[in-house]
Amino acid sequence: MSLTTSAATALWTVLADDPDDNGREGSGWGDQTKQQRDLYTQIVISSALGLGAFLSFCVLRPKWTELYAARRKQRNAASHLPELPDSFFGWIPVLYRITEDEILQSAGLDAYVFLSFFKFAIRFLLSVFFFAVAVLLPVHYKYTGNNGLPGWDHEDGPGDKPASKVGELSKDKGKNGDNPEYLWIYVLFTYVFSGLAIYLLLQQTDKIIRVRQTYLGNQTSTTDRTVRLSGIPRDLSTEDKIKDFVEGLRVGKVESVTLCRKWGELDKLIDERMKIVRQLERAWTKHMGFKRPRRDRGDTLPLTNQPPYANNGTLDEDDERAQLLSGAHQDHVSGYAHERPKARIWYGPLKLRYNTIDAIDYYEEKLRRIDEQIQSAREKEYPSTEIAFVTMSSIAASQMLVQAILDPHPMQMFARLAPAPADVIWKNTYLSRSRRMTQSWLITVLIGFLTVFFSVLLLPIASLLQLETLHKIVPQLAEFLKIHPLLKSLVQTGLPTLAFSLLTVAVPYLYEWLSNNQGMTSRGDVELSIISKNFFFSFFNLFLVFTVIGTASGFYGFWEHLRDAFKDATTIAFALAKSLEGLAPFYINLLVLQGLGLFPFRLLEFGSVALYPLQFLRARTPREYAELSTPPQFSYGLSIPQTILVLIICIVYSIFPSSWLICLFGLVYFSIGQFIYKYQLLYAMDHQQHSTGRAWPMICNRVFIGLVVYQLAMIGVLALRTAATRQLLLVPLLVPLLIFTVWFTYWFARTYEPLMKFIALKSINRDLSGGGELSPSPSNTFSPPSGMDRDALPIRIGGHELELRLKKYVNPSLIVPLHGAWLPGHRPSRSNGGPLFENHETSNNIHP
C-alpha cells in the first residue's frame, strides 16, 4: 500500500472535521480529548495489524519458499547468501548480520544505494531526536506549556491561529511563544539541522562514490566498455564508417559496433510466434491430461491436490529444462485419455460461419509458417536508425568517449553510457530523435498538468460535501443528510476518502505507464523517470497542497486561498507556518500507520499472495506453472518516493513542539523499513533494472528540496510569531541559509553527480583484461567479482521473461532460438544454436 493511499483516510478526516469560517462544524484537531484518543487508537490498531502481519509471515515463510525465498532460489547472484533457518524467529539475526559487502555482491549497487538512504535517515533522525528531547522539548514546555503530545498541551500555539489574532495572544508571553528569548531556537536549530543533514548526506555520498568507483572500476563487463551513440548522420550510417570515426578520435580500439535498424516487423513476428506457441502448449496439455504434481517436499504452499502425470522417468515437469517437444515427437500421439482438442476457424461474410478442425494440427501449421516468415525476415536488410552501440576494447576508452564532445556539429554524435544488453528497449531505438523528444516532453507536460488537476479537482469535492456548501447548492440533500447522521458521516468522510484512495492507488501506476511510453531506450532510465514523477505527485499533492491550502474551508475559501498561496514565496511561507502545527497530529498518525501497521504487510507481499490463487487456477501448461515461481518485481519507482517524503516530513517538523514524537515514529519507520526492504531485495523479490546506483543523486536533490521547504516554513513561523511584538530581526537571519542551500544544490550537481554517473579514469583497474588497453576474449563476457552479471540479464519477449541470457548488443528477435512447445516428459531440443545463445557473437563484430 502506498504512502498516499494510507494517508487518505486520516487526511480527509482532518479536512472534514475542520471548522468553517463561522465555527459551526466540528472542532478539528483542537479537540484535545479526541486527539489523544486518536493517537492511542492509531498506535494500538497499527501495532496489532503490523504484529499480525509479521507473525503470519513467520508462519508462512518456511512453508512457501517459492514466494518468500524466490530470488535466492532463482537467481545465481543470491545463491551465496546465507541460508535462513526455518525456525520462527531464527532468520532475524541471520538477516541482520548480512554485511554491506554481501548486499553489494548479491543485490548490486541499486539495492546498496537504496538501503544506504535508510542508514542516512536513521543517523539524521537519531541526532534530531536527541536535540528534540534534550533541548527543544524543555524550551517549548517552559515558554509555551506545549509538550508536543496531541491532547496534552495546555494551549495551542499561535501557529494555528490567524495572523490577525497574534496580537491578542501576545499578551500572555508565557503561553504563546512570542517571547524573543524563546524564538532564538528557530534560528539556531534551523542552521543546526540543515547543516547536519548536508554533512551526513555528503558523508554518505562520499562513501557511495568510493564503493561505486571501486565496484565498477574492478570489472570488465561488456556494458562498461560500451557507449550509445545517438544523432548519427546519414553519411556515417554503416558499422564500418562508425568504427572508422570512433577510432579516428584516437581514444582506443573498437571491438564491435551494433547499428540499430528498424526491426519492428521482425519484433511483431516474434511476439506473434510466442502467442502461437502458448496456444499450442495449451492444446497439447489438454490432450495429454497433464496436471501439476504435488511436490513431496514442504517448500511450497499446496493449493490443490492433483495426481501427478507419469513422465516415463524422464524429467520433472517443473524443471525449466523439460520444455521442448522435438520434431521426432510431433506426430499424432495415441494412448491419451483425452481426445485431441478442436479449434474453430471463422470465415465468410462478417465471419459468421466456422469450421471445426484439429487444434494441435492447426497451431503447429501456424507455427511452421510463422517460423518460415521469421527466417526470411532475419535475412532482410532494414533501414538504419541514428543510434548505435559501440563496444570499445577497454573501459578507459569508453569513459573518455562519454565524457567528451565528439563532433563539432550540433545535435550529432552524442556519446552516452550504454544500458545492459538485455535492458535495452529495442522498439524505442527505432524512433527518431525528434519523435522521442516530442513524446518525452508531451508526457512530462501531461503529468505536470494531471498532478495539478488532481489537486484542484479533489479539494473542492471535499468542500462540496460539507453541509454548508450543500445548503447553497442542493438544499434538499443537505436537509436529508442532516436528519440522518449515519448517512451524513458516510457522505462527508467516506466518499471523499474512497475517491482519494482510488486516485492515489491508480496514479503511480498511471505514471508508470506514461513513463514507459516516453520513448526511453532502457528500462533503467524508465525506472528513474518513475521515481521522479511519483515523488512529484506525492510531494505536491500530499504535502505542499494539503499543507499550504489545508487551512482553506469551504469551496469559495479554497479558491481564494489557492490564488493567494501561489502569489509569491512569502505567502507560501505564511501558509506553511499557519498549517504545519495544526496538521502535526495527522502526520504523527500517518507515520504510526506506515511504520507500525503497513510496513510489515510488505513482508507478506500481499498483492502477490492475493493474485497467486487466480494465477494458479489459470495455469495449464508447464511453462505457465514455471512462471508461477518467478520472483515478484521490486519497483524502486514506487518505494523510493515514499521514503523521501517521510524524511522531508520529519525534517520540516524538526523544531516544532511535536518534533520529538514525529522523529521517534520516523525512526521506527526507517528502522523497520530498512529491515524489511533488506529481506525483500536479498531473498524475495527481483530487481533487474541495474542503473548502478544512479538513483542516489535524485534522492539527494529531493532532500535538498525538503530543506528549502523547511527553511521557508521556519521563516514563515518566525514572521508570524514576531509580528505582534515587532521583533522582525530574527527573520532575515534565515535568508542567508536559504540562499546557501539553493547554491549548494547547484554546486552538488556540478561536483558530485558526475562521479555518480561515470567511472573515473583513475578508478579503472588497468591490470584487468579490458580495464586498461586490452580487451577480454570476444567469445566470453566476464562477470564482476560479485557474480552480479549485468551483461546477462534475462531477456523478455512478448512481455514474458525467457530463461535465456543476452550478453551482446543484438536485438533478441534476430537470434532467439525458435524452439517448439514446452511439454511434460520430453527433454529439450537443442537445435537452432540453443546453447550458443549466451555467448552469441553479433554478425558485425569488428576486430582490429
N, C-alpha and C positions, 0 to 999 in steps of 0.2 A: 504494500500500500504506500502510495506516495505521500510526501510531506504535505502537499497542498490538500490532498484528499482527507487526510487525518485531521487537518485543521479546520475543515469546512464547518463541522457541526458547532465547534466552540466559537468560531468567528461569527457565524450568522446569529448565534445566540446572543453574543455581545451586541451586535447591531440591533437585534430585535428588542433587547432589554434596555437600550439607551433611551433616556427620556427625550421627549421632543422639546421644542423651544419653550413650551409652557409648563413643562414638568408634569404632564398629565399621565404619562405612561411609563411604568417601570421605574426601577431605581438603578439599573446598570450595575457596574462594579462597585458603586458606592454603598451598596447593602453589605455591611461587613459580615454579618452572620452568614449570608448567602455565599460570600466569597470564601470564608473559612470552610463551610460545608462542602463547597465545590472542590476545593483543593484536596481535602481529605478523601472525598469520594473518588476524585480522579486518581489519587495515589493508590487507594485500595483496589479500584477496578483495574487500573493499568497493571498493578503488581499481580493481581490474580490472573489476568489474561496472559501476561508475559511468563509467569511461572508455569501456568498450564501448558503453554506452547513449548516451553523449554523441556518440561518433563515428558511431554508427548514425543518430542524429538529424541530424547534419550532412550525412550522405549522403541521407537521405530528405526533408529539409526542402524543398529546391527541386523535388523530384520529386512531392511530394504536398501542394501548396498548398491543396487542398480541405480538408485536415485541419489542417495546421500553420500556415496563414495564413487560417483560415476566418473569423475575426472581422473581419479587415481587408477581406476580400472581400465580406462580407455586411452589415456594419454601417456606416452613414454616419459614425457618431461616430469610427470608427477610420480613415476614409479620409484624414485629414490627417496621419497618422503617416508618417514617412519609409519609403520602400520599402527592404526589407532586401536586400542583394546576394545573388546565388545562389552566390557563392564559398563555399568550405568553412568558413573562419573569418571571412570578411569581415563577416558580420552581427553579430558580437560587439561591436566598437567602436561600430557604429551604434546598437545597442540600449543600450549603456552610456551613450551621450551623450544619450539622451532625458531631458529635464528633468522636474522635478516638475510644472511648469505644463502640460507636454504630457500627462503622466499624468492630471492633473485634467481637462483639456479632453477627452481621449479616453475615459477609463475611468470618470470620475466620482469622487465622494467616497469611496465604499466601497473601491475599489481604492487610492486615495490613502492612506486611513487604514490599510489592511492593510499596505501597503509601508512606511508610517511606523513601524509597530511593529518591523519588521526593522531600520530605521535606529536606533531607540532601543535595541534589543537589542545591536546591534553596538557602539554607543558605550559602553554599560554594560559589556559583556564586555571591550572593549579596556582600559578603566580597571581592571577587576578583574584582568585578565591581567597588567597592568603591576605592580600591587601584589603579585600572587601570585609573580611571578618575582623582583622586586626586594627584597621584604621577607619574605613568608611562607615561601617555599621555603628561603632560608638559615636562618631561625629554626627551622623544623621539622627541617632536617638537623642543625643544631647540637645541639638538645636531644633529638631522638628518633632520629636517624640515618635518617629517612624522607624520601625524595625524591619520593614520590608515584607512581613508576612501578611498576606491578604486576610482582612478581618480582624487583625490585631493592632493596627495602627490607631493612635489616638485621634488623628485628624489627617485628612487628605492633604497632600502638598499642593502648592499653588500651581504646579504644572498641570493639574486637572482643571483649573479654573479659567474662565475667560480673562483676557488681558485687562478688561475694564474693571475687574474686581480685585486686581492685585493690590491696589492702593488700600482697599478696606482690610485686606489680610495683613498688610504690613504693620498694622497697629500692634499686633502681637508677634514680635520677632522671635519669641521663644518657641513659636509653633509653626511658623510659616517658612522659615529658611531664607528670608530676605536679609538677614544679618550679614554684613560684609565679612565678618570673621568666619562665617560658615562657607561662603561661596568660593573661597580660595581653593577648596578641594576639587572643584570642577575644572579649574585651570590646571592645577598641578597634575592631577591624575589623568587628565586628557593627554598631557605630554608624556606621562609615565607609561600609560598603557599603549599609546601609539608607538612610542619608542621601543617598548618591549615586544610588540607584535612585529615590527620591522626587523628588530635584531634577531628574534627567534626564526623569523621567516628567511632571513639571509643566511643564518647558520644552517638551517635545514637545506636551503638551496645549494650552498657550498658542498654539503655532504652528498646531495643527489648528483651534482655535477661531477664530483670526483668518482662516484660509483659508476655513473653513466659513461664517462670518458674511459675509465679502466675497462668496463664491461665491453664496450663496442670497439675499443682500440686493440683488444686482445683476441679478436676473432677474424675470420677470413671469409665471411659469408658472401654469397653472390649479391645479396641485397645491398650490402655496404660498399660493394665495388661497382654498383650500377647507378647511373643517373638517368633521369627522364628529361629528354629534350622536347620542348614544345616550340611552336612557331617556326617549324622547318619550312623554308621557302621551296617553291616548286623545282628550282634548278638543283636542289640537293635531295630530292625525294627518292633516293636509292640507298641501299645499305653501303655500297662501296663509296659513294660520294660522302656520306655521313662519316664513314671511317676515315677517309682522307682529310675531311675538315677537322675532325677532333684531333687526329694525330698531327695535323699541321700546326696545332697550338703548342705542341712540344711539351705537354704535361704528362704524357705517358702513352703506352701502347693500348690499342683497343683489342679486346678479346672477342667480343661478339656484338652484333647490332641486330635488334629486332625492330623493324619499322612497322608500326601499326597500320593495318589496312581495314577496309570496310567489310568485315566478315559477318555482317548482320544476317545475310542469307543462310550461311552455314550455321550460325548460332540458333536460328529458328528451327532448322532441320534437327539439330542435336536435341533441342528441347522437345520437339515433337516425337523424336525417337524414344526419349525417356518415358513419355506418356504411353506409347505403344507397348514398350517393354513391361510396364506396370500392368497394363490391361492383359497382356499375355500371361504374366505371372498369376494374376487372379484367376484366369480361365484354367490354367494348368492346376493350380492349387485346389480349385473347386472340383476338378475331375479326379484328382488324386485323393481327395478327402483328408487333406493334411490338417492336423490340429497341433497347436504348440504344445510340446510336452511339459509336464510339470516337473520342475527340477527337484532333485533329491536334496541338494544342499540348501541350507536355510539362509541364503543370502538374498532372497527376494521375497516380496510380499505376494503370495499366491492369491489372485483374484478369482480364478476359475479352476475347476478341477477337470482336466481334459486328458483323455487317453493318449499316450504317445503314438506317433506314427512310426511304423517299422521302416528303418532305412537300410536294412540289409547290412548293417555293420560297417557302413562307410564313415560318414562324418556326422557330427552332431548338427541338428537342424539349425541351431542358433549360432553355429560357428560362422564367422564372417567369410571364411573361405569356401563354405558349402553353398556356392552361389549359382553356378552356371550349368546349363544343360548343353553338352557338346553336341556337335552335329550328328554323331552316331546314335544319339538317344532321341532324336526329334521325330521319329516315326510314330504312328498311332500306337499308344500303349494300351494293352489289354490287361484284364485282370483286376481292374479297379472297381470298387463298389458303386461309384457314381458314374452316370452317363456323361458323355462329353457335352460340355455346355454349348448353348446356341447363342447366336448374335443376330439381331435384326438389321437388315440393310434397307434403308428407306429410299424410295425413288419415285419417279412420276411427278406430275404437276403438284406443286406445293409439298412434295414428298409425303403424300398421303398413303402411298402403298409401300409394302415391305415384303422382303423375302427372309426366311429363316435359314441360316447356314451354320456350319460348324465354327464355333468361336475360335478354337485353337488354330485351325487352318487359316481362318480369316486374318487373325493378328500376326501369325507367322509370315503370311504373304505380305502384309503391310510392312512388317519389319524387314523382310528381304528387299522390298522395293525402296524403302527409305535408306537402307544401307547402301544400295547402289547410287542413290542420289547424293548421299554424303561423300562417298568415294569420288564421285565425279566433281562435287563441289570443292573438295580438298585439292583437286588438281587445277582449279581455275586460278587465273590471275585477277586480283582485286585491286581497285584503286587505292593508292596510298593516302594516309592522313598526315597531319602535321605533328604527330607525336611519335617518338622513337625511344626505345630503351637501349642505352649504350653501356655495356659491361666493360670496365677497364681492367687492366692487368693487376692493378693494386688499389688498395683503399685510399692511399695518399693521392693518387691521380684523380680518383673520383671526387674526393673532397676539395681538391683545388678547382675542379670544374664547377661544382655547385656554389662555390664562394667567389666566383669571378664573373665578369661580364664578357661574354664570348664574341658577340657580334656588334659592330658599330651601328647597325641599322636598328631603329626602334621596332619593338614587338617581334624580334626574330631571335631564334636560337637561345631560348631561356633554358638553363640547366637547373633542375630541381632534384631533391632526393627522391629516389625511387621506392615505391612500396614493395613489399614481398611479392614474389611472382603470383602466388595464389590469392593475394589481397587485391589484385588489380580488378577493377570493374571494366571489363573489356568493352562492353557495349557503349560506355561513355567515352572511350578513346576514339570512337568513330565520329563523334560530334566535332564540328568546327569550333575554333576558339570563340568566335563571336556568339555562337549559339550557347556554349557553356557559360560564358559571361552573362548573357542575357537571362538564361534560366536561373543562374545563381542570384543575380540582383533582383529579379522579379520575385523570387521566392523569399528573399530576405525582406524586401519591402512588404510582401504579403504577410509574413509572420509578424513584423512590427505593427502592421495595421490590425491584425487579429488580436494581438496582445492588448492593445489599447481598446479595441472594440469590445472584447470580453469584459474588461473593467467597466467601461461606460455602460454596457448593457446590464450587468448583473446588479450593480449597486442601486440603480433606480428600481429594479424589480423588488429588492428587499424593502425599499421605502414605500413602494406602491402597495405592498402587502400589509402596511401598518393601517390601523383603523382610521386614523386621522386623514390619511390620504384617500382611503377608500370612501370615506364620507363625502369627499369632494367629487369623486369620480363615479362610484357605484354606491349610492347611499343605501339601497335596499340590501345589497350584500353585506355592507358594514353592520346594519341593524341585525341581520340574521346571525352574523358571527358573534355579535355582542351578547345575544341571549343563549348562545351555545359555546361555553368556554372551551370545551374539548376540541371542537372543530376550529375555533379561533386559534388555539395554540398550534394545531396542525398546520393551518394556513400560514400563520405568521412565522413559525420556526421550521416546520417540517418541509414545506415545499421549497423555500429558498435553499435549505440545506441540501435537499435532494438535487435541485438544479445545479448548485455549485459543485457538489460532489461528482455528479456525472460529467460535468465540464472538466474538472481537474483530473479526472481519470482519463478522459479522451484526449485532452490537449497534448500531453507529452508524446502519445503515440501518433497523433496528427502531425506534430512537428518532426517526429522521426520519419514518417512517410514523406513529408515535404523535403527533408534533408536528403533522402535517398533519390530525390528527383531533381537535385540541383546540378547534376552533371559531373560530380566529383569522380576522379579516376581511381580512388582506392577506398576501401571500407574503413580504414583507419581515419582518413580525413572526414568521412561521414560521421564517425563516432565523435570526433572532436567538435564537429558542427552541431551535433545533437546536444552536447554538453553546453555549448554557448547559448543555444536557443532555449533550452529548458530552464537554464539559470535565469535568463532574461524574463521569461514568463513568471517563474516563481518569485523572483526578486521584485519585479514591477507590480504584480498583482497582489501577492500575499503580504508583502512588506510595505513597499512605498505607498501604493494606492490606499490600502486599508489603514495605514498609519497616518499618512498625510491627510486623507479625506475621511478617515474613520470617524471624526467628530461631527461630520455633517449629519443632520437628522431631517428626514423628510425629503421628498423628491426635489422640491424647489431649493431647499438648502444645499442639497448635493450639487446642483448645477452652479449655484453661487460659489460654493467652496471650491469646486473644480476650476472655475475661472480664476479665482483669487490665488489658488495654491500654486499655479504654474506661471504666475506673473514674473517672479524672479526668485533667486536663491534665498533671499531674506524671508520672503513669505513662506517658502517651504520649510525653512529652519524654524519659524514660529509655529507652523502647523505640526511639525515633528515634536517640538517641545511640549505643546499642549496635549498631544495624543499619547505619547510614549508611556507616561506613568499610568494613565488610565487603562492602557492595554497590557500592562505588565502581568496581571493575573492570567490573561489569555495566553501569553507566551509561556508562562510557567506551566499552565495546563498542557500546552502543546508539547513542551519538552518532556514532561512526565509521560504523556501518552506515547510519544515517539520512542523515548529511551526505554521505559519500563514495559510498555504494553505491546507496541507493534514490532520493535526490533527482533524479539525472539521468534516472531512468526516468519521472519526471513529464513531462519534455520529450517523450518518445516517446508519451505518452498511451496507455499500454499497453492499458488497458481498451477504449478506442475502436478501437485497431488490431485487437485480438482479436475484437471484435464486428463490425467492418466487413465481412469476407467473408460472415458469416452474413446481415447485413442486406442486402448487395448481392445475394446469391443469392435472398433472399426478395422483393426489389423486382421489381415487374412493371410498374407504371404510371408515367407521367411525374411524378405527384405523389410517389410513393414514391422515385423516383430523385432528385427535387429535395430531399427530406428528408434524403438522404444527405449533402448539403452543408451542413446546418445545423450551426453551431458547437457543439461539446460544451459542456455546462453546467459552470461552475466553482462549487463549493459552498464558501462561506465556513464553513458549519456543520461541514464535515469537515476543513478546513485550519487554521482559527484555533485550536481547542483543542489541537492537536498542538504548534504553535509556542509557545503559552503554557506548556505543560507542560515543554518543553525548557528554556525560560528559567528556570522555577522550579527545575528540577534544578540548573542552573548556579548559581543564587543560593544554594541550600541547601548546595552543596559549595564555596562561595567561600573558606572558611577552612581546610578540611581539607588535609592534605598533597598530595592529588591535585588540588587546585583549579586549578593552572596547566594541567594536562593536560585536565581537563574544560572549562575555559574556552577552551582552544585549539581543541578539537574543536567546542565550542559556537560559536565564531567561524566555523569552517569551515561549520557547519550553516547559520547565518543568512546568511553571505555568499553561499553557493551558492543557498540558498533564495530570497533577495531577487532574484537574477538570473533564476532560473527562473520564479518567480511573476510577475515583471515581463513576461517574454515571453508567458506564458500569458494574463495579464489584458489585455495590449495587442493581441496578434496572433492568438492561437489560440482562446481559449475565451470563451464568452458568460457574462455575469453580469448578470441583468436585475432582480434584487431591489434597487432603488435605495433604500436606507434612509438615505441622506445621511450616512453615517459614524457611525451610532448604535452601531456595534459597539465604538467606542473606549472609552466608559465601562465596558463589560463587560470589555474587556481590562485596563483599569486596576484594576478591582475584583479581578480574579483574580490580578493581580500583587501586590496588597496581601495577598491570602490567602497567596501564596507567601512574602511577607516575614514574616507571622505564624508560619508553619510553620518558617521558617528561624530565627527568634528562639527559638521553643520548642526546636528542636533544639540550638541553642547553649547554652541554659540546661541542657538535659539533659547535654550534653557536659561543661560545667563542673562540674555536680553530681557526675558520675561520676569525673572526674579529680581532684577536690579532696576526695573522700570519705575517702581514706586519710590524707591529710595534715591533714585538718580545716581546710583553708583554704576556708571557705564564704563568705567576704566578697565574692568575685567574683560569685557567683550573683545576689544582689539588685541588682547594678548593671545587669543587663539587664532587670529588671522594668519600670522606667520607660519603656524603649524599646518594650517590648511594649504597654504601656498607650497610649503615644503613637501607635503605629501603628494600633491599633484606633480611637482617637479620630479620627485623621487620615482614616481610611477614611470615617467618618461625615461629617466636615467636607467632604471632597472631593465626596461625593454631594450635599450641600446647596448647595455653591458652584459647582462646575464642571459637573455633569451637566445642569442646566437650559440652559446655553449650548450643550451638545451635542444638545439636543432642540429648542429653539425658536430663532427668529430675533429677535435683539434689535431693538427699535424703532429704536434709533439706527443700526443697520447697514443699514436699508432705504433704498435709493436712491429718494427721492421724486420725483426728476426723470424717472424712467422711467414710462411709461404703465402703470398697475397697481401701481406701487410705493408710491405715496402715496395720493392721493384719487381718481384717475381710473382707470377700467377700460379695458383694451385692447378693441379691437373684438370683439364677441361672435362674429363669424364667423371669427376667427383665434385660434390659440394660439401665443404667442411661445415660442421656444426660448431656453434660457440662451445666453450668449455662446459657450459651448463647442460648441454643436450637440448636446450630450447631452440630448436631449429626453425628460425624464422623463414627460411627458404623452402620449407617443406610442410606448409600448412595444408590441411585437406581442402581440396577444391570443391566447388559447388557447381552443379549443372542442373538447370531447371528448378532452382530453389532447393535442391537436395544435396546433402554432403555425400561425396564419394570417398570410399576408402582408398584413395589414391593421393599421391603427393606430387606437387608440381615444383620442380627445382630450377627450372629455366624460364626465361621470359618468352613464353609462347602461348598463344590462345589455346586453351584446352580443347576447344572444338576441333582443332587441327590434328590432334594426336590422341584424344581419349580412345581407349580400346573399344571396339564395337562388340562387346560381349553379349551373349544371349541372356535368357531369363534366369533368375535365381530360383532354383527348385531344390527341395529337400532330397537328400540321399544321393546326390551326384557331386563328384569332385569338380572343381572349377576348371574351365578350359583356359589355357594359357596361350591361345592363338593371338594373332594380331599384335604381338610385341608387348603383352601384358607386363611381364617383369621388368621390361626396359623402361617403363614409364617414369619411374622415379629418377633415372639418370638420363632422361631424354636429351638428345642433342638437337638443338634447332638447326634447320637446314641452312641458316645464314651465318653460322659461326665463321669468324674471320681470324685466321692465325697469322701473326706477323712473321 
